[in-house]
Amino acid sequence: MSTYDTLRHFADGIGLAIMFFIFLTLCAWPFRPGSKDKNRTAATMIFEGQDDGE
C-alpha cells in the first residue's frame, strides 16, 4: 500500500471522525454554562468608548 492510500484511508475514517468531533465541540462551545457574560462582553466590545448622544 502506498503512502497516498494510507493517508486517504486515515482521512476517510479516523480523520473524518476527529474533524466531526471538533466541529461539534466548536458549535457547542458558546452554549456552555457560565459563558453568557463572556459572550455578551465580546459582542459589545466594539461599542466601548462611544457616546450615544451627539
N, C-alpha and C positions, 0 to 999 in steps of 0.2 A: 504494500500500500504506500502510495506516495505521500509526501508532506501535505500536498493540497487536499487529498482525500481525507487525511486525518483531521486537518483543521476544519474541513467542511462538515464532517460528522460531529465534531465538537460543537460547532456553531449551530448545527441543526438540533442538537439535543440539549446538552448542558448549558451552552451559551444562551439559547433561547429562554430556558427556564430562569437563568440568572438575570437576564435583561427584563423579563416579565416581573420577577420579584422586586427588582429595583424600581421599575415603573410603578407598581402598586404602592411601594413604600413612599415614593415621592408624591404620589397623588394623595395619600392619606396623611402625610406629614402636617399640613396646615390644620387638620381637623383633630389633632391630638389634644387631650385635656391640658388646660393651662396655657394654650398658645394664643388665646383670644387677645390678650393685652399686647403681645408682641406683634401680632398681625395688624392690629389697629395702629400701633406706633409706626410700623413700616408703611402702612397705607397713607398715613397723614404726614409723614416726614417731609415731603416736598413742599408742604404748605407752611412750615415753621418759619417765623420771621416775617411773614407777610401781613400787612394791615388790611383789614376788610373794608374799612371806611376811608374813602379818599376825599 
